Amino acid sequence: MGKFPAWLRKTRDSLQGTSRPSTPPNPQAHTNTDIGPSENPPIPPFPDGVKVLHDCPNATVDICFVHGLTGDRESAWTADGQSAPWPKTLLPPKLEKARILTYGYDAYIVRKGVASSNRLIDHATNLLIDLTTDRVCCNAPSRPIIFVVHSLGGLVCKQAVLLSRNNPESHLRGIFDCTIGIIFMGTPHRGAWLADWVKIPASALGLVKSVNKSLLGILQTDSQALELIQVNFCSMIRERQMANQPPEVACFFEELPLVGVGRVVSKESATLEGYNPITIHANHRDMVRFASAEENGFKRVLGELVRWVSQVGKKNKPIASKKILG
């Protein structure tokens, strides 16, 4: 995205609060028995921020994809054997008036080299600011937006929408005002699955060494911060629905276990009360990697997107299958 203007840097600081002292490094987190720290190869830049997968000059809606744990903004959505993510190859022919974006942030809680020390609120703040900046630069700050989010990306998205709501910076309120739908895919709304996350062998994920403890902390089952995000989000959705306003919500859950690990996010944690749970016949990793438009998982996600996009411009008209959170 380039350098942030002064007003964006000021906004970022106001959202994140006063700076805190840096945590002393944990020497054990970077222990390497093969080579010394000075001989470690440099870590390549992480592909973060907004990337346009498909531009559309006369777009009526933005669709933004936010990946989950251990993913990045393109590979997380790319099926094995495919050269490009399906939002770039499969969606444009189906949604001709949609501008399709993907958002990247360093979601590796364990990875070779150094993991990001950003907290959930930091990632959410970055998403809010980067997406706002992109839409302003495209002269489309009021264009309707739909999020498709996977795993941890769902928590980042929920926090970003909540940060946008009633934000003191008027330009940042646009994300909340313009969000018409959120598709959650394997998102741990209740966090129960992460009690066992740290037990997953690093080799099963292809990752080793450094740990982002701040992310692990908020993703624990008893995390009060996670519960607060959930309570505030559900309250916001209920309030909007009672006023017959968006966003719409759809919840997808994984049907198959991850080899050597099991089901990463349970159906109970991946769904919200009052919404029909929708299944994807895949494991947690592959549930967001479609190779063909003929896959049922893709058709189910597309069905939600088409239904919501068709409602753009139809203000105050309820969708028949809308549910109210209990």
N, C-alpha and C positions, 0 to 999 in steps of 0.2 A: 504493500500500500504506500511505501515511501515514508518520508518524515511527516509527523503529525504537526498541523498548525498549532499555534500557541493556545487557541481556544479549546482544541481537543486535548492537549496535554493538561490544561487546567481542569477540564471535565473529568479526565481519567483520575487525576489526583483527588477531586472532590468525591468521586464515587468510591474510591478505595480507602479514603480516610487518610489520617496521618501515617507517615511511613513508620515502620517498626524496625527495631534493630535486627540486623541479619543474624540468622541462626548460625552458630559456629559449625564449621564443617565436621562431619563425622568421618574420621579417617577410615573406619571399617567399611563404610559404604563404597569406597573406591579402591579397596584392597585388590591388588593384582599380583599374583604369585609368579607371573611369567615375565613381566617387564616393569620397570620403574615408572612412576607417574610422569616423569619428564619425557618418557619414550612413548606415551600413549598417543595414538594418531588423533588429529583434530576432529572434532565432532562437526559434521556437515550442518549447515543451516537447516532448521526445521521448516517445512512448507506451511507457514502459518498465514492467517489473514484470509481475506475474501479472494476467490478466484472465479471468474466467469467461465462456466462450462459451455453455455450456449447463450449468445446474445440475441436480442430481438428488439429492433428499434421501436416497434409499435406494441410492445408488451403491455398486457393488462394486469399481469401478476408476476411477482418474484417468487421463486421456489428456492429456498436455501437449505442445503444439506449440512448437517453437523455430525461428525463422526464420533465414535466412542473410544473406549480404552484401547491403547496400543495401536490405534489407526492413524492415518493421515488423510488429508482432504480428498485424495484421489484413490489411493490403493484400497482404502476401506470400502469403497463402493465398486471395486473392480473384481469381477469373477475370475477364478482360475482359468487361464487360457485366453483371456480377453486382453486387449491392448489398451482399453479405455474404460472409464467408469460408465455404468449403465445410465446414470442421469444425463450423460452427454450423448450416448448413442441411441438409447431406447425411448427416452421421454420426448425430445423435440418433435418427432413425427406425430405423437399423440396429443401434445399440448402446444399447438403452433403459436399461441400468443403468450407463452411463458418465457421469462428470462430465468435461466437456471444457474444458480450459484452454489459453490461449495465453500465451507469455512474450515480452516485448519488451526489447530492449537496443539501444543505439546502435551498429549494425553498419556504418554508413556509413564506409568507409575514405576516400571522396572525396565531398564533398557541398557544396552551396552554403552558405556560412557557416562555422561552426567544427565540425570533426569531433571526436568523443569521443577522449580520450587514453587511455581504458581499455585495459589489456592483456587478453589472452585469459583469464588467471587472474582478473582483476577481474570480467569478465563471468561466468565460471564460479562465482566466489564469490557474486556477486549472485544468480545463478540458484538456487544451493543454499540460500541464506538466505531468499530471497523465497518459494520454493516450500515450504520447511519451515514458514515463518510462516503461509502460506495454509492448509496442511493442519492445523496446530495450531489455528488459529482456527476451522476447520470441524470440529474434534474428530475428525479422521480422519488422525492422523499415521502410522498403520500400514496404511493402505489401499494395495493394490497400485497401481503406477503404470507407465504405458507412455509412452515418449517417441517423438514423430515429429519428426525434425529435418532441416533442409535446409541444404546447403552449410556455411558456417562454423558454423551452429548445431550441427552434428554434433560439431565440435571442442569447442565450449563445453560441450555435454552430456557428452562423454567426460571432460573435465577436471572437471566438477562431480561426476560419479559417483565419480571417483578421489579427489576431495577429501573426499567423504562416507565413503568406505571407511576404516575404522580411525580415524575422526576423534576427537580427544580430547574433543570436545563430543558427548555421547551422543545428544542430540536431533537432531544433524545426520547421524548415521549412518543415520537412518531412510530417507533417499532411496536409499542403496545397498541397504539391506536389502529395500526394497519394490519396487525396479525389476524388473519381470518381462519387459520387452522394450524394444528400441530399433529403430525403423525409420530407417535412414539414407537420405536422398534427395540424391544428388549431393554427398555429403560427400567432401572431398579428404583421405582418410586418409593418403595418401603425399605430398600437397602438390605433386606435379609440375606441375599445371596453373598454379600461381601464378607460375611463372617468367615467364609471358606476361601475367599479370593487369595489370601496370602499363602494358602496351602497348595495352590496350583503350581506345579513345577515350572520354573522359568523356561526349561527346554520345551515345554508344551506350547509356549508362546513365542519361542525363538528369541527370548530376551534374557539378559543376565545383568547382574551387578546393581547399579544405582537405583535407589528407591525414593520416590517422592512421597514422604511420610505425611505431608499435609493433605494430599488427596486420599491416601489410605485412611487417614483419621476420619474424614467426613463421610467416608463410604462404609463405615461400620454399622452394624445393625442398630446399635443403640445411639447413633449420632443424633443429638438434639438439633444440630444445625440442619441435617437432612430432613428431620421431621418438621421443622419450622418452615422450610421451603415447601414441603408437601402441603402443610396446613394453609399457608398463605396462597399457594397456587390454586388449591381446590376452592378456597373462599373467593378468590378472584373469578374463577370460572363460574361458580354458582351465581355470583352477583351479575356477571355479564349475561348469563343465560336467562335470569329472571327479567332482565331488561331486553331480552330477545336480541342480543348482540353477540358477535363472534368473540373469541375463537371457537371453532369446532375442534373436536379431539377424537383421535382414533388410536387404539392401543393394540400393537402386534406383539406376540410372544413366540419364542422359539419352541419347536416341537421335538427336536432331536438333541441328544447330549453331545457335548464336545468330547472327542476321543480322549480317554485318560483323565477326564475332569468331571464329566456329567453335565447336567443342565446348569448353565451359568446363572441365568435369571429365571426364577420360577414364574409360573403363570400368575400366581397371586401377587408377586411383586411387580410384574410387568404391566399389570392392568389397573385401571381406576374404577372405583365403584360407580355404577350407573352407566358404564359403557360396555358394549359387546366386545369380549375378547376375540381377537382375530389371530388365527394361527398361521405360521410360516413353517413349511416342512423343511427345516434346516436347523443347524446348530447356531449358537450365538454369533459366531464369526460369519458364517455364510448366509445368515438370514437377510443380509443387506447386500448380497452379491448376486445379481441376476445376470445370466448369460444370454437369455432369450426372452422376447416379448410373449412367448407362449407359456412361460412358467406361471403357475397359479399364484405364487407369491407376488410376482410383478403385477399381475392382473388385479389382485386385491388392493395393492397400494395404489395403482393407477385409478381404480374405481373411486377411491376416496378423493384423490386429487381432481379428477374430472368433475365429480359432484360439487366440490367446493369451488372450483374455478367457474363453474356454471352459475354460481350464486353471486359472482362479482357484479356489483352494480344493482343488485336486487336488495336494497336496504329494507330492514325491518320485516323481511320475509323468512319465517322459520323453516328449517329443513325438517322434513317429516320424521326422520329417525333420530332427532335430537333427544339426548337423555339429560336428566338433571342429576347432578351428584348428590348423593345422600349424605 
